[in-house]
Structure formats: C-alpha cells, structure tokens
Amino acid sequence: MNLEEYFVRTGYKGSLEKQDLETLTDIFQHHIRAVPFENLSIHCGEKITLELEHVYNKIVRRKRGGWCMENNQLLGWVLRRLGYDTSFLGAYVFNPHQNAYATIMTHLLVKVVIGGKAYIVDGGFGVSYQMWQPMELVSGKDQPQAPGIFRFTEKNAVWYLEKVRRKQYIPNQNFSNSDLLEKKECRKVYMFSLEPRTVEDFSSQCTYLQTSPDSLFTKKSICTLQTTDGFRALIGWTLTETTYNYKENMDLVEFVTLEDEEVEKTLKEKFNITLDRKLVPINIKGFYTI
C-alpha cells in the first residue's frame, strides 16, 4: 500500500505539502470522479470485507469502487498518511419510503479538522447526494455546491444532513414517474453524532447489508460515479446520466434501459470497471432515488 499508487488511480497530481482545505478538496474531488460508489460484488458472487489491505487492492489495484465503508476508509487512510487530523463517524441513513432514519448505523463518514474547524468528508454516498466538497460542520448554514444546497442542523448533539435539489428536466417521459427519481426538492440524507468510531464498529453491518433480504443493496445492483458536470448511475439495467444546472436552476436527467449484453460494456465505458465474475443485475422497484 502506498500513496503514489493511490494517486495514480485517482489522477491527482497536485501538491501534497499543505494540509489545508484547498488540497483536501482537490484530493477528494479526484477520488469521487475516479472511484465509483458501487455494490457490484454482492451481485457477482464476491464477499465485501473491510480489511484495509483488501479495500486498497480492490479500489486501487483492481480499479473497482466500493460502498461507504470501503471508499471512506480508504480516504481516511490517505488523509491520515498525509498528516490530516481525521476520525471516523457513524451515520443512520434516511429511508424516504419509510419516512424514517434507519435504526442501524450503516454509513461511515470521515471528520477532518483543519485550523480548528471541523469538516465532514463523505466520498461514499453516490448519486445526487454525493457532496463534491468537504462540508464545514456548522449548524443551520446553507452550503451550496454543484449538486445542490447541502445543510447540517444540530439538535441535542445529533447532526442531520439534508439536501435541496434543483428542478429536473427528463427528456424521456417514460421515466418521468420512475421510482429512481427523487420527488421532493428537499431531502433528508442521514443523521449522526460526533462519537468517534472504528471500522470494526461496522463489521456486523457490512455482513447485514450484503446478505439481508431487507437490505437495499441486495435488492439493487448499483454503480454510480461523479463526473465534472454531474453524475452517472447504473441501477439494475437502467443507466442514468445527470447534468447539473444545464439550464438556470434545472438539472438534465437522461435515462436509458440496457439489454443484458450491454451491461458489462457500459460498466467499462462509463465507469471504467471490469468485473472478474459475471454480474447478475437486479432492480427491485421502490427502493432507490437519485
């Protein structure tokens, strides 16, 4: 494991001398545009483990992606090696279909402190809820980014993240009522406390998410990647490409349904992923929004 190999993977060629916000943002953006958020291992017969060396080999050497426990663990390792003051936090993801936060802590975050200010760095959420810049940990302040307006609020030592999106233009009206589309303009994303966590705190959740029939990740094969002007997502056989703010306060959302034989080619061309095993796509309706 070495930083040089990781930076070749993400394409980052900037300075590593300063542990400042500008450098952190640049490293972070290279990560989310090179490393997909994906759960494809579940749907091609591979087990997801949280051992750091395994995560490193998967993402850096095999050029795969991962979910939050993999992406953010690797990011945390990189930032610590560079001298940043980092720690892990645990979040409870909001389920819009149940209108409630999960009762299981399944989302791993990175907290980074620079010059006495705390920031949340989350490279493992994907789709339109993927932040593009570290977010200052301050309550009630709108933090506009390319994907939309993010905001933290704090109540009784619990922090909540929500996001306000733009209007959406969908050229293919066959998808105008798709369950993959977010219907609300303001969406709760997750809640968390500032209690430091370890990767080991997520071991049972890692098993649950890839085995339980109630898990979103067993119901859908997901691969998403941020681009310079939006993001793309392959969920089951549905490829979505979103362009942020392509018109004033309007995002362009384009849908295509793939045939079986197009899936692996699309993974290679759109996400730079080549799988070692055969993928079995799945998309049980009603469980995912972008």
C-alpha positions in Angstrom: 0.0 0.0 0.0 1.4 3.4 -1.0 0.1 6.9 -1.6 1.7 7.2 -5.1 -0.2 4.2 -6.4 -3.5 5.6 -5.0 -2.9 9.0 -6.6 -2.2 7.3 -10.0 -5.6 5.6 -9.5 -7.4 8.9 -8.9 -5.3 11.0 -11.3 -4.4 13.5 -8.6 -1.1 15.3 -9.5 -1.4 18.4 -7.2 0.7 19.4 -4.1 0.9 17.2 -1.0 2.8 19.7 1.0 0.0 21.6 2.7 -2.7 20.0 4.9 -5.2 22.7 4.0 -8.8 22.8 2.8 -7.9 23.5 -0.8 -5.6 20.4 -1.0 -8.2 18.3 0.8 -10.9 19.4 -1.6 -8.8 18.6 -4.7 -7.8 15.2 -3.4 -11.5 14.5 -2.5 -12.8 15.5 -5.9 -10.3 13.4 -7.8 -11.4 10.4 -5.6 -15.2 10.7 -6.3 -14.6 11.2 -10.0 -12.4 8.1 -10.3 -13.7 5.7 -7.8 -17.4 4.6 -8.2 -19.8 4.1 -5.4 -20.9 0.5 -6.1 -22.1 -2.7 -4.6 -21.5 -5.0 -7.6 -19.5 -7.5 -5.6 -22.8 -8.7 -4.0 -24.3 -9.4 -7.4 -21.3 -11.2 -8.9 -20.6 -13.6 -6.0 -17.9 -11.8 -4.2 -17.8 -11.1 -0.4 -17.2 -7.5 0.7 -14.7 -7.3 3.6 -13.5 -4.2 5.5 -9.9 -5.2 5.9 -7.9 -2.1 4.7 -5.5 -4.0 2.6 -8.4 -5.8 0.8 -10.1 -2.5 0.3 -6.9 -1.0 -1.1 -6.3 -3.8 -3.5 -9.9 -3.7 -4.7 -10.1 0.0 -5.3 -6.5 0.9 -6.2 -5.2 -2.2 -8.0 -8.3 -3.8 -9.4 -9.8 -0.4 -10.3 -13.1 -1.1 -8.6 -15.3 1.0 -6.5 -17.0 0.3 -3.2 -19.6 1.5 -0.7 -19.1 4.0 2.1 -17.2 1.6 4.4 -14.7 1.0 1.7 -14.4 4.4 0.0 -14.3 6.4 3.2 -12.0 4.0 5.0 -9.5 4.4 2.1 -9.9 8.1 2.0 -9.4 8.3 5.8 -6.1 6.2 5.4 -4.9 8.6 2.7 -5.6 11.7 4.6 -4.0 10.4 7.8 -0.9 9.4 5.9 -0.8 13.0 4.6 -0.9 14.4 8.1 -4.6 15.4 8.3 -6.4 15.2 11.7 -9.0 12.6 10.9 -11.5 10.4 12.6 -14.4 8.2 11.6 -18.1 8.8 12.5 -21.2 6.7 12.0 -24.5 7.8 10.5 -28.0 6.5 10.2 -29.4 6.8 6.6 -32.8 8.3 6.0 -35.2 6.0 4.2 -37.7 8.1 2.2 -40.1 5.2 1.6 -40.5 4.6 5.3 -40.1 8.4 6.1 -37.7 7.4 8.9 -34.0 7.1 9.7 -32.5 3.6 9.8 -32.2 2.0 13.3 -28.8 0.5 12.3 -25.7 2.6 11.9 -24.6 1.7 8.4 -22.9 4.8 7.0 -19.2 5.5 7.7 -18.0 9.2 7.5 -14.7 10.9 7.8 -14.3 14.0 10.0 -11.3 16.2 9.3 -10.2 19.1 11.5 -8.2 21.9 9.8 -7.2 25.1 11.7 -9.6 24.3 14.5 -12.6 23.9 12.1 -14.2 20.5 11.6 -15.3 19.3 8.2 -17.2 16.2 7.0 -15.7 14.4 4.1 -18.0 11.7 2.6 -16.9 10.0 -0.6 -19.3 7.1 -0.2 -22.9 8.1 -0.8 -23.1 8.3 -4.6 -25.8 9.6 -6.9 -27.1 13.1 -6.3 -26.5 13.1 -2.6 -22.7 12.8 -3.1 -21.1 16.0 -1.8 -18.5 17.5 -4.0 -16.6 19.5 -1.4 -15.9 18.9 2.3 -18.7 20.4 4.4 -18.0 22.6 7.3 -19.6 21.1 10.5 -21.7 24.1 11.4 -25.5 24.0 12.1 -28.1 25.8 10.0 -25.8 27.2 7.3 -26.6 26.6 3.6 -23.6 25.2 1.8 -24.2 25.4 -1.9 -22.3 23.0 -4.1 -22.7 21.9 -7.7 -25.1 19.0 -6.8 -27.4 21.5 -4.9 -27.6 23.0 -1.4 -26.4 20.9 1.5 -27.1 21.8 5.1 -26.3 20.5 8.5 -28.6 21.1 11.5 -27.8 20.0 15.0 -30.2 19.2 17.8 -29.4 17.7 21.2 -25.9 16.6 19.9 -27.3 14.8 16.9 -26.4 16.2 13.5 -28.7 16.0 10.4 -27.7 16.4 6.8 -30.3 17.4 4.2 -30.0 18.5 0.6 -32.1 20.8 -1.6 -32.1 19.9 -5.3 -33.0 21.9 -8.4 -35.9 21.2 -10.7 -35.3 18.3 -13.1 -35.9 18.1 -16.9 -36.4 14.5 -18.1 -36.4 14.2 -21.9 -37.6 10.6 -21.9 -41.1 11.0 -20.4 -41.4 7.2 -20.0 -39.2 7.7 -16.9 -41.0 10.8 -15.5 -42.6 8.8 -12.7 -39.6 6.4 -12.2 -39.0 5.3 -8.6 -35.4 6.2 -9.3 -36.3 9.9 -9.4 -36.3 11.9 -6.2 -39.8 13.5 -5.9 -39.1 16.0 -3.1 -37.0 19.1 -3.6 -35.6 18.9 0.0 -34.5 15.5 1.2 -33.1 14.3 4.5 -30.0 12.3 3.9 -28.7 11.0 7.2 -28.1 11.7 10.9 -25.0 11.2 13.0 -23.3 12.0 16.3 -19.7 13.1 16.8 -18.7 10.0 18.8 -15.6 8.6 17.2 -16.0 5.2 15.5 -13.7 2.5 14.3 -14.0 0.3 11.2 -14.7 -2.6 13.5 -17.9 -0.9 14.6 -19.3 -1.6 11.1 -18.4 -5.3 10.8 -21.8 -6.7 11.5 -23.5 -4.0 9.4 -21.2 -4.9 6.5 -22.4 -8.5 6.7 -26.1 -7.5 7.1 -26.1 -5.1 4.1 -24.8 -7.7 1.7 -26.9 -10.7 3.0 -30.2 -9.5 4.3 -33.3 -9.6 2.0 -34.3 -6.3 3.6 -31.1 -4.5 2.6 -31.3 -2.0 -0.3 -28.0 -3.4 -1.5 -29.4 -7.0 -2.1 -32.4 -5.5 -3.9 -30.4 -3.4 -6.4 -27.1 -3.6 -8.3 -25.7 -0.1 -8.1 -22.8 1.6 -9.7 -22.5 5.4 -9.6 -19.7 7.8 -10.5 -19.4 11.6 -10.2 -18.4 13.5 -13.4 -17.1 17.0 -14.0 -20.7 18.3 -14.5 -23.0 15.8 -12.8 -23.0 12.0 -12.2 -24.0 8.8 -13.9 -25.6 5.7 -12.4 -26.3 2.2 -13.4 -29.0 0.7 -11.3 -30.1 -2.7 -12.5 -30.4 -2.3 -16.2 -31.2 1.5 -16.0 -28.4 3.9 -17.0 -29.0 7.5 -15.8 -26.8 10.5 -16.7 -27.4 13.7 -14.9 -26.0 17.1 -15.8 -26.2 19.7 -13.0 -27.7 23.1 -13.8 -27.6 22.6 -17.5 -30.2 25.4 -17.6 -30.8 28.0 -14.9 -31.9 26.1 -11.8 -32.6 23.0 -13.9 -30.8 19.6 -13.9 -30.9 17.4 -17.0 -31.7 13.7 -16.2 -31.4 11.2 -19.1 -32.5 7.6 -18.8 -31.6 4.6 -21.0 -32.7 0.9 -20.4 -29.9 -1.5 -21.3 -30.1 -5.0 -22.6 -28.2 -7.8 -20.7 -25.4 -7.8 -23.2 -24.8 -4.1 -22.9 -24.3 -4.0 -19.1 -20.7 -5.1 -18.9 -19.7 -2.9 -21.9 -21.4 0.1 -20.2 -19.6 -0.6 -16.9 -16.3 -0.5 -18.8 -17.0 2.6 -20.9 -18.9 4.7 -18.4 -17.4 3.6 -15.1 -14.0 2.1 -16.0 -15.0 -1.1 -14.3 -14.1 -4.6 -15.5 -15.5 -7.4 -13.3 -13.8 -10.7 -12.6 -17.1 -12.6 -12.3 -20.4 -12.5 -14.1 -22.7 -9.7 -12.9 -26.4 -10.6 -12.3 -28.2 -7.2 -12.5 -31.2 -6.6 -10.2 -33.6 -3.7 -9.6 -36.5 -4.4 -7.3 -38.7 -1.4 -7.6 -39.4 1.2 -4.9 -36.1 1.3 -3.1 -33.8 3.9 -4.5 -33.9 7.5 -5.6 -31.4 9.8 -7.3 
